[in-house]
Amino acid sequence: MKLDLLIVNALEPALQLLPAFMDTVEARAMCMAIALQESRLEHRRQVGGPARGYWQFELGGGVRGVLSHPASKPYIRAVLAALDYDFAPEDLPVECYAAIEHNDILAAAFARLLLWTLPGALPGRDAADEGWRQYLKTWRPGKPHPDTWDRNFADAWSLV
């Protein structure tokens, strides 16, 4: 998937399902930088791992986190309703986890809402180091690759 297509076909529709105050250039850039960092926009399913979607969400991590965090829970419930997913708490994490692999709008909404759980502002164009810190705190990658972050961060900012 090309980055500009993911913005138009996934991130923008996802942001339309969320409150307008969540749609910032910083949020767009971070979401895109993380998608590049996690999957290079080449893998909807983690190679040799459990993560799903271009943002590489895991069931017990980001999916459960967004569904249960007080800052994101009401917003993800509204997104799920808008996308015709029933909110059945006992099945919801597994259903969302499966859907994220192919529903890029849902995956983008999860990505934005996982960032929403962070206190404070998202980093600006010249704050790649702060972006890296926030990425580590929210995604908690098992094998982080700091050598690719600055390029991904810059590429994301160049399109938003």
N, C-alpha and C positions, 0 to 999 in steps of 0.2 A: 504494500500500500504506500502511496506517496503521501508525504506529510501534508501537503496542501489539500489533498482529497480527504484525509482524516479530519482535518479542521472543518471543512465544509460539510462532510457527510456524517460526522459523529460529534465533534466537540460543539459546534454551533447549535445543532438541534438539542443536544443535552443541556446546554446553557439556557436555552429557551424554556426548558422545563423547570428551571431553578429560578429563585428570585434574582431580579436584575442586578442587585448589589454583588452577586457572586461572579458576574461576568466582568472581569477586569483583564487588562492586557497582561498583567503579571500572572493571573490564574491561567490564562490561555498558554502563555509561554511555559510555565511550569508543567502543565499537563502534557504539552507536546514534548518538552525535554525529557520527561519521565518515560513517555511512550518510546521515544528513541533509545533511551538508556536501557529500558527493560527488554524490548523486543526488536529494536532496529526496524520496526514496522515490517518484519519478515515472518514473525511467528505468533499465531493466535494461541498456540499451545506451547508451553515451555518445553524445550528440548530436554528430555530426560528428567522432567520435573512436573510438579502438580499445578503450576500457575496457568491462568487462562486469560485470553484477550491480549490486545497490544500493550496494555498496562500491566499484564502479568499478575493478576490478583490470585491469591490463594484463599481457600475456603476458611481456614482458621485464622487468617490474618486480616487482610483488607476487607474481605466480604463481611465477615462477622463484625469487624470494627465499625464499618460504616453503618451497618444495620442496627448496631447497639449503642453507638456513641450518642450522648444527648445532643450534641451540636449538629449531627448529621441525620439522625433517625427520622425526624419529621419530614425532612426534605426528600430522603430516599423513598419514604413511603408514598409521597406525592408523585415522584418519578415512576415508581412501579405501577401505581394506579393509572397514570397517563399512558404507560406502555402496555397496559392490559395484563399485568402480572398480579395474581391474587396475593394478598398479604395473609399468608397462613404461617404464623411464626414457627411451627414445628418443621415445615418443609422449606421455608423461604431461603435460608442460606444455601442449601443445595441447589434449589431452583435458580437462584441468582448466579451462583458459581457456574452452573452449566450454561446459562444464557449469556454470560459475559463473553464467552468464547466467540460467539457469532453476532451478538447484538452490540455493535460498536457505540451506539447512543447510550445504552445502559452502562457499558464499560466506562465511557467518558464521564457520565454522571457520577459513577462510583469514584473515579479519579479526582474529579473536582471536589467531591464531598470528603474524601479522605484528606485532602489538603485543607479543607475547611475545619477539620478537627484540630489543626495547629493553632496555638495562640499567636497573636501578632501578625504582622504583614508579610505577604509573600515578597520575594526578592525582585528587585528591578533588573534592568538590562545589564548593569555593570556589577552585579552581585552574584556571580557564579558560585563563589565559595559558600555564601549563605544558601543558595539554591541546593547545593550539594548537602549541606547540613540538614536542611528540611527534607530533602529526598531520603536521606538515611534514616531520619527520625520516623517518617511516615511509612515508607516501603520496607524498611529493614531488610535490605537485600542480603542473601546468604553469602554471595560472592561479589562484593562491590567492585566496580571497575572505575576508579577515579580518573584513569587516563583518558576515558572517553567522555566524561561529563562536560568539560568546558566546550568541546566542539558541539555536543548535542544541545547544550544550553544556548550557545550562539546561533545554531541552526534554527532552533525553535523561535528565538527572538527575531530572526530575520524574516519570518513569515507572519508574525502576529503584529 
